Amino acid sequence: MHLPFIGYKGQDYNVLVNNHKVRYYLDKEQVITIKNIDKGNKIIKISLVKGWIDYISYVLTTLGLLSYAIIGYKQIIKIYLKVRK
């Protein structure tokens, strides 16, 4: 069964059919595909497993935003003290 989700190499996914983990593979069109599904109504859940690079990017983004905030705060204080004199 071809699922309407594009899978990317290097990313891991959790694919659950009726709350049971099943194996998947990416076909030639890079679409997530499941084998051996019986007829009937099924609940299929797909979730992305985040890797360590995702968490490193979150930390670096937070550090960058904090550094911009600190630099901006220092500039505002400098301008405020200059106007006050």
C-alpha positions in Angstrom: 0.0 0.0 0.0 1.4 3.3 -1.1 0.9 6.1 1.5 0.6 9.7 0.4 3.8 10.7 2.3 7.1 11.5 0.8 9.9 9.8 2.7 13.4 11.4 2.8 16.6 9.5 3.0 18.3 9.9 6.3 15.0 10.4 8.1 13.3 7.8 10.3 9.6 7.4 10.6 7.3 5.5 13.0 4.5 3.9 11.1 1.7 2.5 13.1 -1.3 0.5 11.8 -4.0 0.1 14.4 -1.4 1.0 17.1 1.0 -1.7 16.0 4.4 -0.8 14.6 5.0 -2.0 11.0 8.0 -2.0 8.7 8.0 0.3 5.8 10.2 1.1 2.9 10.6 3.8 0.3 9.7 2.8 -3.2 11.3 4.2 -6.4 9.2 7.4 -6.1 10.3 8.0 -2.5 6.8 7.3 -1.2 6.4 5.5 2.1 5.0 2.0 1.3 3.7 -0.8 3.5 3.5 -4.4 2.5 0.8 -7.0 3.4 -2.2 -5.0 4.6 -5.5 -6.8 4.8 -8.8 -5.3 3.6 -10.8 -3.2 6.0 -10.7 0.0 7.8 -7.3 0.8 9.3 -5.9 3.7 11.3 -2.5 4.6 10.0 -0.3 7.0 12.0 3.1 8.2 10.7 5.4 10.3 12.9 8.9 11.6 12.2 11.7 10.5 14.6 13.9 13.5 15.2 17.6 13.0 15.0 20.5 14.6 17.0 21.0 17.2 14.2 17.5 18.6 14.9 18.3 19.1 18.5 21.7 20.7 17.8 20.0 23.1 15.4 17.4 24.1 18.1 20.3 24.8 20.6 22.2 26.9 18.0 19.1 28.8 17.0 18.4 29.6 20.7 22.0 30.8 21.2 21.8 33.0 18.2 18.6 34.6 19.2 19.9 35.2 22.7 23.0 36.8 21.4 21.0 39.2 19.2 18.8 40.1 22.2 21.8 40.8 24.4 23.5 43.0 21.6 20.2 44.9 21.1 19.8 45.4 24.8 23.3 46.8 25.1 22.7 49.2 22.1 19.5 50.5 23.7 21.2 51.1 27.0 24.1 52.9 25.2 21.6 55.2 23.4 19.6 55.8 26.5 22.7 56.8 28.5 23.9 59.1 25.7 20.5 60.9 25.5 20.4 61.3 29.3 23.8 63.1 29.5 
